[in-house]
Amino acid sequence: MKKLLGLAVLLLLLSSVIVACSSDKGGANSSNASVEEQVIIDFFHRWPNEPRKSFYDQKINEYMEANPNVHINVDAVLNDSYKEKIRVLVSSDNLPDIFTAWSDSFAENLVSSDRMMPLNDIIQADEEWSSKVMESQFNGFTFDDVTYGVPFTVDGKAFFYNKTIFEENNINVPQTYDEFIDVLDTLQEAGYDEPLIEGLTNTWAISHYLGTIFQRVVDPAVLEKDYNLEGNFEDEGYIKGLEIFHELTTYMGDVSTAIDHEAARNMFGNGEVPILYMQFAEIKMVEEIGNVDFGFFDFPQVTDGKGDQTALTGAPEGWMLSKNAPEEAVDFLKFLTSEETAFEFTQTDGQLNAIKGAVTSENVNDTSMEAYDIIVNASSTTPWFDNAVNINIADIFMRGGQELATGQTTPEEIIKRVRSKAESQN
């Protein structure tokens, strides 16, 4: 009887515990509830280096503190690795909820997977937020009237030049390509063996050159057809464009084939070389290297070129969401593209952004504001070449550019390979 009584008491106690646990499970203050109701957001960007890494780590923490039911997992890898990893994640249907993306063909390729979230309804439903984003910058993320990305950074490409060196040698900013070559010759005569430099181990840096040059020398209608694989790169302007790039590499010296763009930027920032082709996003980086007084000029006009001689190379970068992202990821996207976050981003990083009111004299200097005005007021823009054309075609051009710089190939051989690849892609 004692054993039976003890068993009965034990069962009664156990049932009380179960009931209590069941009651606590739905409680607002229950730790179990917070675990079960917690939303996980997978966040992927391409800045594992400073200052952006710390900036986004801080923003993630701020968001999670304000939203304790959300936990954000973050992953970050550098530029080229990022592109490769995104392709793998798309093909395996394992995309992060929110991630950074280049505009134009890069975004379009992601959209073609049918795994991206359309944003039209989200943009229209919250105009207080979306109206702060520059409307023109949405174009690179909009396909068949559906928007799949929110632009955040804006950028442009130009030749940065050392004003002191130019003044000491009575050199004026060139307006045409022929004048540019005269400037480079003058600088060599003044003792600068490599008056123009680039980190040619970075293929993307080569693509920025080629994209701009082709835009100057090839008819825009021809470019559009070829870039969309509706043509076969038959225009002789591509040969001329590669010849121009090859001529420019002769002023870069052997050092350029052995360094990356960051090393080239450091050389410019330290006053070692007079000219470097850079993005406006790099203004603050140059300023932090040394005390160089610099300006910039657009890629000069090419005589007899059939393209747009004044278009600015550059495109926005932004954020995209996977189709199955939770609604909290949408809210996090709005947080990342708010005026407050954008202002802090530009103040911290120096990169210009696409949010109205977030670039002012309070967070950028006169040089950056000049660059910002150039971007905003550009008559037209040309996207980065490796985002504008099929990546397999772009890769042949970029690798070919490296071989041109080392004398291992010719423009004609590169175009032959490009045409062969274009035929197989059609």
Residue pairs with C-beta under 8 A, 6 or more apart in sequence:
24 30
24 32
24 33
25 32
25 33
25 36
26 33
27 33
34 68
34 69
37 69
38 69
38 70
38 71
39 69
39 70
39 71
39 326
39 328
40 70
40 71
40 72
40 73
41 70
41 71
41 72
41 73
41 97
41 98
41 325
41 326
41 328
41 329
41 332
42 72
42 73
42 75
42 96
42 97
42 98
43 56
43 60
43 72
43 73
43 74
43 75
43 96
43 97
43 98
43 99
43 332
44 74
44 75
44 76
44 85
44 86
44 89
44 96
44 98
44 99
44 100
45 52
45 56
45 74
45 75
45 76
45 99
45 100
46 76
46 77
46 78
46 79
46 82
46 100
47 53
47 56
47 76
48 76
48 77
48 78
49 78
51 348
51 349
52 349
53 76
55 344
55 345
55 348
55 349
56 74
56 76
57 74
59 335
59 336
59 341
60 72
60 74
63 70
63 72
63 332
63 335
64 70
64 71
64 72
67 328
67 331
69 328
70 328
70 332
72 332
75 96
77 85
79 204
80 203
80 204
82 100
83 106
86 95
86 99
86 101
86 110
89 95
89 96
90 110
90 113
90 115
91 113
93 115
95 115
95 322
96 322
97 321
97 322
97 324
97 325
97 326
97 329
98 319
98 320
98 321
98 322
98 325
98 329
98 332
98 333
98 336
99 319
99 320
99 322
100 317
100 318
100 319
100 320
101 107
101 110
101 141
101 149
101 317
101 318
101 319
101 320
102 315
102 317
102 384
102 387
103 139
103 140
103 141
103 149
103 151
103 315
103 316
103 317
103 318
103 383
103 387
104 140
104 315
104 383
104 384
104 387
104 388
105 227
105 383
105 387
105 388
105 389
105 390
105 391
106 387
107 140
107 141
107 143
107 148
107 149
107 320
108 143
109 391
110 116
110 148
110 320
111 143
111 148
114 323
115 322
115 323
116 148
116 320
116 321
116 322
116 323
117 148
117 320
117 321
117 322
117 323
117 325
118 146
118 147
118 148
119 147
119 148
119 149
119 150
119 321
120 146
120 147
122 130
122 330
123 130
123 147
123 150
124 130
126 334
129 334
129 337
129 338
131 356
132 337
132 338
132 339
132 355
132 356
132 357
133 150
133 151
133 337
133 354
133 355
133 356
134 151
134 154
134 354
134 355
134 356
134 376
137 151
137 154
137 316
137 318
137 354
138 147
138 149
138 150
138 151
140 149
140 151
140 315
140 316
140 383
141 147
141 148
141 149
141 150
141 151
141 316
141 318
141 320
142 148
148 320
149 318
149 319
149 320
150 318
150 319
150 320
150 333
150 337
151 316
151 317
151 318
151 354
152 316
152 317
152 318
152 319
152 336
152 337
152 342
152 345
152 353
152 354
152 355
153 281
153 316
153 317
153 318
153 351
153 352
153 353
153 354
154 314
154 316
154 352
154 353
154 354
154 372
154 375
154 376
155 279
155 280
155 281
155 314
155 315
155 316
155 317
155 351
155 352
155 375
156 279
156 280
156 312
156 313
156 314
156 371
156 374
156 375
156 378
156 381
157 208
157 212
157 277
157 278
157 279
157 280
157 299
157 312
157 313
157 314
158 277
158 278
158 280
158 296
158 297
158 298
158 299
158 371
158 374
159 275
159 276
159 277
159 278
159 296
159 297
159 298
159 299
160 268
160 275
160 276
160 277
160 278
160 282
160 286
160 294
160 295
160 296
161 173
161 274
161 275
161 294
161 295
161 296
161 297
162 268
162 271
162 273
162 274
162 275
162 292
162 293
162 294
163 293
163 294
163 295
164 271
164 292
164 293
165 171
165 187
165 192
165 271
165 274
166 172
166 173
166 274
169 186
169 187
169 190
171 183
171 186
171 187
173 295
173 297
174 180
174 182
174 183
174 297
174 300
175 300
175 301
176 300
176 301
176 302
176 303
177 216
177 244
177 300
177 301
177 302
177 303
178 303
179 300
180 300
181 247
183 195
183 275
184 195
184 196
184 251
184 275
187 195
187 274
187 275
188 195
188 251
192 273
192 274
193 253
194 251
194 252
194 253
194 255
194 256
194 273
195 251
195 273
195 274
195 275
196 248
196 251
196 252
196 273
196 274
196 275
196 276
196 277
197 252
197 253
197 255
197 256
197 264
197 267
197 268
197 273
197 275
197 276
198 205
198 206
198 209
198 249
198 252
198 256
198 261
198 264
198 276
198 277
199 205
199 256
199 259
199 260
199 261
199 262
199 263
199 264
199 265
200 206
200 249
200 252
200 256
200 257
200 259
200 401
200 402
200 405
201 257
201 258
201 259
201 260
201 402
202 260
202 261
203 386
203 395
203 398
203 399
203 401
203 402
204 384
204 386
204 398
205 261
205 277
206 245
206 397
206 398
206 401
206 402
207 384
207 385
207 386
207 394
207 397
207 398
207 401
208 277
208 279
208 313
208 384
208 385
209 245
209 248
209 277
209 401
210 241
210 242
210 245
210 385
210 397
210 398
210 401
211 313
211 382
211 383
211 384
211 385
211 386
211 388
212 299
212 313
212 382
212 385
213 241
213 244
213 245
213 299
213 302
214 223
214 237
214 238
214 241
214 307
214 385
215 223
215 307
215 308
215 311
215 313
215 382
216 241
216 299
216 301
216 302
216 305
216 307
216 308
216 309
217 237
217 240
217 241
217 244
217 302
217 305
217 306
217 307
218 235
218 237
218 238
218 241
218 306
218 307
219 235
219 237
219 306
219 307
220 307
220 308
222 231
222 235
222 237
222 306
223 307
225 231
226 232
226 233
226 235
226 389
226 422
227 388
227 389
227 390
229 390
229 393
229 422
229 425
229 426
231 422
232 419
232 422
232 423
232 426
233 393
233 415
233 418
233 419
233 422
234 419
237 305
237 306
237 307
238 411
238 415
238 418
239 411
239 412
239 415
242 400
242 401
242 404
242 411
242 414
242 415
243 411
244 302
245 401
245 404
246 404
246 405
246 411
249 256
249 404
249 405
252 405
256 264
256 405
257 402
257 405
257 406
264 273
264 276
265 276
265 278
265 282
265 285
265 286
265 289
266 289
267 273
267 276
268 275
268 276
268 278
268 286
268 289
268 292
268 294
269 285
269 286
269 287
269 288
269 289
269 290
269 292
270 289
270 290
270 292
271 290
271 292
277 299
278 286
278 296
279 314
280 296
280 314
280 352
280 368
280 371
280 372
280 374
280 375
281 350
281 351
281 352
283 350
283 367
283 368
283 371
284 349
284 350
284 351
284 368
285 350
286 292
286 294
287 350
287 365
287 367
294 367
296 371
298 310
298 312
299 313
301 309
301 310
302 309
308 380
308 382
310 379
310 380
311 378
311 379
311 380
311 381
311 382
312 374
312 375
312 378
312 380
312 381
312 382
313 381
313 382
313 383
313 384
314 375
314 378
314 381
314 382
314 383
314 384
315 381
315 382
315 383
315 384
315 387
316 354
318 354
319 333
319 336
319 337
321 329
321 330
321 333
335 341
337 355
338 355
339 355
339 356
339 357
339 358
342 353
342 354
342 355
342 358
343 355
343 357
343 358
343 359
343 360
343 362
343 363
345 351
345 353
345 358
346 352
346 353
346 358
346 359
346 363
346 364
347 362
347 363
347 364
350 364
350 368
352 359
352 364
352 368
352 371
352 372
352 375
353 359
359 368
359 369
359 372
361 369
364 372
382 388
385 394
385 397
386 394
386 398
389 397
390 422
390 425
392 421
392 425
393 418
393 421
393 422
393 425
396 414
396 417
396 418
396 421
397 414
397 418
400 409
400 413
400 414
400 417
400 418
403 409
403 414
404 410
404 411
404 414
